Amino acid sequence: MAFIFVDKELLEKVQPILAAKGMTVQEVCRDALEYILINGNLPVIKEPLSDEDKELLSEAYRVMANPGEITRVSMDKILDV
């Protein structure tokens, strides 16, 4: 058993939301800890990505997975564009 301190105002605001979903604060904490144990990652992030950021990140992962041929280009050629 463990005890954690949660801001009273936050707790009062979140309890009705969790109750509407049939959960308690204790269940959410337990589920979060189990998720971390199983996956080795946090179940949430503080700053969610926008849809545009998700698309850019997805494209970056795609390119990194299959970079293709590297084409060398001089700065002169780039500046002529």
Residue frames as a rotation matrix with the C-alpha (Angstrom) as fourth column:
MET 1
0.585 0.811 0.000 0.00
0.811 -0.585 0.000 0.00
0.000 0.000 -1.000 0.00
ALA 2
-0.641 -0.758 0.123 1.18
0.761 -0.648 -0.027 3.52
0.100 0.076 0.992 -0.76
PHE 3
0.410 0.723 -0.556 -0.09
0.719 -0.632 -0.291 6.98
-0.561 -0.280 -0.779 0.02
ILE 4
-0.540 -0.532 0.653 0.19
0.809 -0.542 0.228 9.88
0.232 0.651 0.723 -2.39
PHE 5
-0.276 0.414 -0.867 -0.72
0.407 -0.767 -0.496 13.51
-0.871 -0.490 0.044 -1.95
VAL 6
-0.433 0.264 0.862 -2.99
0.856 -0.179 0.485 15.05
0.282 0.948 -0.149 -4.57
ASP 7
-0.986 0.095 0.137 -4.03
-0.115 -0.983 -0.143 18.69
0.121 -0.157 0.980 -4.65
LYS 8
-0.603 0.797 0.018 -7.49
0.323 0.264 -0.909 18.88
-0.729 -0.543 -0.417 -3.03
GLU 9
-0.007 0.609 -0.793 -8.94
-0.598 -0.638 -0.486 21.08
-0.802 0.471 0.368 -5.79
LEU 10
-0.536 -0.262 -0.802 -7.69
-0.824 0.369 0.430 18.73
0.183 0.892 -0.413 -8.51
LEU 11
-0.990 0.142 -0.002 -9.08
0.136 0.943 -0.303 15.72
-0.042 -0.300 -0.953 -6.66
GLU 12
-0.351 0.915 -0.197 -12.50
0.095 -0.175 -0.980 17.36
-0.932 -0.363 -0.025 -6.23
LYS 13
0.004 0.322 -0.947 -12.64
-0.859 -0.483 -0.168 18.20
-0.512 0.814 0.275 -9.94
VAL 14
-0.604 -0.368 -0.707 -11.53
-0.739 0.591 0.323 14.80
0.299 0.718 -0.629 -11.21
GLN 15
-0.872 0.229 0.432 -13.63
-0.102 0.780 -0.618 12.53
-0.478 -0.583 -0.657 -8.99
PRO 16
0.145 0.988 -0.053 -16.98
-0.337 -0.001 -0.941 13.26
-0.930 0.154 0.333 -10.74
ILE 17
0.186 -0.156 -0.970 -15.37
-0.982 -0.015 -0.186 12.70
0.014 0.988 -0.156 -14.14
LEU 18
-0.810 -0.545 -0.217 -13.94
-0.530 0.838 -0.127 9.36
0.251 0.012 -0.968 -13.04
ALA 19
-0.613 0.652 0.446 -17.21
-0.151 0.458 -0.876 8.38
-0.776 -0.604 -0.182 -11.32
ALA 20
0.326 0.749 -0.576 -19.07
-0.736 -0.181 -0.652 8.99
-0.593 0.637 0.493 -14.58
LYS 21
0.075 -0.402 -0.913 -16.70
-0.844 0.462 -0.273 6.47
0.531 0.791 -0.304 -16.17
GLY 22
0.889 0.392 -0.235 -17.14
-0.205 0.802 0.561 4.01
0.408 -0.451 0.793 -13.29
MET 23
0.153 -0.918 -0.365 -13.64
0.579 0.382 -0.720 4.51
0.801 -0.101 0.591 -11.89
THR 24
0.936 0.003 -0.351 -11.98
0.310 -0.475 0.823 5.79
-0.164 -0.880 -0.446 -8.74
VAL 25
0.638 -0.770 0.000 -8.75
-0.752 -0.624 -0.213 7.72
0.164 0.136 -0.977 -8.29
GLN 26
0.095 -0.601 0.794 -7.21
-0.614 0.592 0.522 4.59
-0.784 -0.536 -0.313 -6.75
GLU 27
0.550 0.176 0.817 -8.13
0.398 0.805 -0.441 2.50
-0.735 0.567 0.372 -9.81
VAL 28
0.975 -0.211 0.072 -6.66
-0.044 -0.500 -0.865 5.07
0.218 0.840 -0.497 -12.19
CYS 29
0.359 -0.890 0.280 -3.41
-0.926 -0.301 0.229 5.18
-0.119 -0.342 -0.932 -10.18
ARG 30
0.112 -0.281 0.953 -3.18
-0.240 0.923 0.300 1.38
-0.964 -0.262 0.036 -10.08
ASP 31
0.784 0.255 0.566 -3.92
0.447 0.400 -0.800 1.09
-0.430 0.880 0.200 -13.81
ALA 32
0.855 -0.515 -0.062 -1.31
-0.459 -0.695 -0.553 3.73
0.242 0.501 -0.831 -14.63
LEU 33
0.106 -0.854 0.510 1.35
-0.881 0.158 0.447 1.92
-0.462 -0.496 -0.735 -12.59
GLU 34
0.271 0.057 0.961 0.48
0.153 0.983 -0.101 -1.42
-0.950 0.175 0.257 -14.21
TYR 35
0.981 0.105 0.165 0.72
0.181 -0.177 -0.967 0.19
-0.072 0.979 -0.193 -17.65
ILE 36
0.545 -0.838 0.020 4.18
-0.832 -0.544 -0.109 1.58
0.102 0.042 -0.994 -16.84
LEU 37
0.017 -0.520 0.854 5.31
-0.563 0.701 0.438 -1.82
-0.826 -0.488 -0.281 -15.56
ILE 38
0.458 0.268 0.848 4.10
0.401 0.789 -0.466 -3.64
-0.794 0.553 0.254 -18.68
ASN 39
0.859 0.048 0.510 5.08
0.505 -0.246 -0.827 -1.09
0.086 0.968 -0.236 -21.33
GLY 40
-0.081 -0.954 -0.287 8.01
0.959 -0.153 0.238 0.76
-0.271 -0.256 0.928 -19.80
ASN 41
-0.761 -0.084 0.644 6.42
0.362 -0.878 0.313 4.07
0.539 0.471 0.699 -20.83
LEU 42
-0.811 0.539 -0.226 4.03
-0.081 -0.487 -0.870 6.57
-0.579 -0.687 0.439 -19.32
PRO 43
-0.323 0.764 0.559 0.40
0.867 0.476 -0.148 6.18
-0.379 0.437 -0.816 -20.41
VAL 44
0.804 0.589 0.079 0.04
0.581 -0.750 -0.316 9.93
-0.127 0.300 -0.946 -21.02
ILE 45
-0.384 -0.876 0.291 2.11
0.875 -0.446 -0.189 12.90
0.295 0.182 0.938 -22.09
LYS 46
-0.333 0.206 -0.920 1.90
0.599 -0.708 -0.375 16.38
-0.728 -0.676 0.113 -20.61
GLU 47
-0.215 0.194 -0.957 1.72
-0.549 -0.835 -0.046 18.20
-0.808 0.516 0.286 -23.94
PRO 48
0.263 0.379 0.887 -0.25
0.436 0.773 -0.460 16.26
-0.861 0.508 0.038 -26.55
LEU 49
-0.810 -0.579 0.088 0.83
0.289 -0.265 0.920 16.61
-0.510 0.771 0.382 -30.15
SER 50
-0.035 0.768 -0.640 -1.32
-0.648 -0.505 -0.571 18.52
-0.761 0.394 0.515 -32.59
ASP 51
0.737 0.363 0.570 -2.57
0.175 0.712 -0.680 16.68
-0.653 0.601 0.461 -35.67
GLU 52
0.872 -0.458 -0.172 -0.02
-0.374 -0.396 -0.839 18.57
0.316 0.796 -0.516 -37.78
ASP 53
0.027 -0.897 0.441 2.82
-0.995 0.017 0.097 17.57
-0.094 -0.442 -0.892 -35.44
LYS 54
0.224 0.127 0.966 1.65
-0.261 0.963 -0.066 13.94
-0.939 -0.237 0.249 -35.55
GLU 55
0.973 0.158 0.166 1.76
0.122 0.254 -0.960 14.01
-0.194 0.954 0.228 -39.36
LEU 56
0.560 -0.828 -0.042 5.25
-0.716 -0.457 -0.527 15.53
0.417 0.325 -0.849 -39.37
LEU 57
-0.079 -0.574 0.815 6.49
-0.869 0.440 0.226 12.99
-0.489 -0.690 -0.534 -36.84
SER 58
0.555 0.373 0.744 4.96
0.001 0.894 -0.449 10.14
-0.832 0.250 0.496 -38.83
GLU 59
0.972 -0.222 -0.070 6.65
-0.099 -0.125 -0.987 11.39
0.211 0.967 -0.144 -42.00
ALA 60
0.234 -0.937 0.258 10.00
-0.955 -0.271 -0.122 11.72
0.184 -0.218 -0.958 -40.19
TYR 61
0.024 -0.173 0.985 9.74
-0.530 0.833 0.160 8.12
-0.848 -0.526 -0.071 -38.92
ARG 62
0.856 0.348 0.384 8.84
0.134 0.568 -0.812 6.91
-0.500 0.746 0.439 -42.43
VAL 63
0.784 -0.608 -0.128 11.86
-0.427 -0.376 -0.822 8.64
0.452 0.699 -0.554 -43.98
MET 64
0.016 -0.812 0.583 14.20
-0.991 0.064 0.117 7.40
-0.132 -0.580 -0.804 -41.24
ALA 65
0.303 0.169 0.938 12.99
-0.261 0.961 -0.089 3.83
-0.917 -0.218 0.335 -41.77
ASN 66
0.401 -0.131 0.907 13.60
0.824 0.483 -0.295 4.02
-0.400 0.865 0.302 -45.55
PRO 67
0.182 -0.353 -0.918 16.04
0.051 -0.929 0.367 6.84
-0.982 -0.114 -0.151 -46.24
GLY 68
0.938 0.146 0.316 16.73
0.304 0.095 -0.948 5.81
-0.169 0.985 0.045 -49.85
GLU 69
0.171 -0.918 0.359 19.76
0.927 0.026 -0.374 7.14
0.334 0.396 0.855 -51.71
ILE 70
0.337 -0.183 -0.923 21.67
0.489 -0.804 0.338 10.13
-0.804 -0.566 -0.182 -50.43
THR 71
0.503 -0.139 0.853 22.06
0.787 -0.334 -0.518 12.87
0.357 0.932 -0.058 -53.01
ARG 72
-0.195 -0.651 -0.734 24.86
0.794 -0.545 0.271 15.34
-0.576 -0.529 0.623 -52.45
VAL 73
0.581 0.415 0.700 24.00
0.723 -0.658 -0.211 18.90
0.373 0.629 -0.682 -53.37
SER 74
-0.565 -0.824 -0.045 26.31
0.778 -0.514 -0.361 21.91
0.274 -0.239 0.932 -53.23
MET 75
-0.182 0.455 -0.872 25.27
0.599 -0.652 -0.465 25.14
-0.780 -0.607 -0.154 -51.54
ASP 76
-0.830 -0.159 -0.534 25.72
-0.277 -0.714 0.643 26.92
-0.483 0.682 0.549 -54.88
LYS 77
-0.832 0.551 -0.067 23.06
0.227 0.448 0.865 24.69
0.507 0.704 -0.498 -56.44
ILE 78
-0.217 0.767 -0.603 20.70
0.973 0.119 -0.199 25.28
-0.081 -0.630 -0.772 -53.53
LEU 79
-0.304 0.038 -0.952 21.16
0.314 -0.939 -0.138 29.06
-0.900 -0.341 0.273 -53.68
ASP 80
-0.987 -0.071 -0.146 20.51
-0.116 -0.317 0.941 29.12
-0.114 0.946 0.304 -57.45
VAL 81
-0.579 0.814 0.048 16.96
0.799 0.556 0.229 27.90
0.160 0.171 -0.972 -56.89
